[in-house]
Amino acid sequence: MVSLVAPAEAQRKDPPRPNSFVDAATAAPGVLVDARYATAHNFIGAKIDGYEKPLCYLTRPAAAALALVVADLEPRGLTIKVFDCYRPERAVAHFVRWARDLKDEKMKAGFYPEVDKRDLFSDGYIAARSGHSRGSTADLTLARRSDGQELDMGTPFDFFSPLSWPSDRRVGKDAQANRALLAQAMRKRGFMAYDKEWWHFTLRNEPYPQTYFNFVVR
């Protein structure tokens, strides 16, 4: 006999996107979006839970601040390319499950060649809770406005290594200069950097400092 009552899991609906979150590509004209977690081009090698479309959502204040950064960079012929913005809590849970599966290392050569996977938590590359889920943090880089080509930053995005620390001086002079330019541009508009990832910035006065969201990126 087929029950007409759906199980609790099926009845549970995803939370809607709050009106306080906006599409950064619309709010910040000129920003480029390369949403890595909506594809298999990432350190896990698979599309990440919670990403149904390649979009960048941010809180309205963060998106407005990013728009100012993009405008500031325009005279240099540059813009911002974002790799990740708001990150659902379910995506963070996906990262954690992957990190605990020590046998899955298919993307090691490209993303963490010198790091033992069991150390990703203690080294600060994977966390059980992410500031991205608060909606005012973005992973991004500098790119040319003319063709979208990324500037040399010394390492790729999500490369788990001390080489990705903004302070590391083993990368080339051009990469050091580009990292400094990115950090300066972001800091001018109220963003704080993360000392282990040159690409990671959080709005200093974020509107939801204690709230972690789980709506799907769609």
Protein Blocks (a to p, Z undefined) as FASTA:
>chain_A
ZZfbdcfklmpccddddfkbccfklmmghiacddfklpmbdfkopacehiabdcddddfk
lmmmmmmmmmmmmmnopacddfbdcddfklmmmmmmmmmmmmlcklmmmmmmmbcfklmm
mnopacfbdfklnopaccdddddfklopacdehiaehiacfklpmklckbcfklmmmmmm
mmmmmmmnopacdfkbfkbccdfklcblmbccfbdcZZ
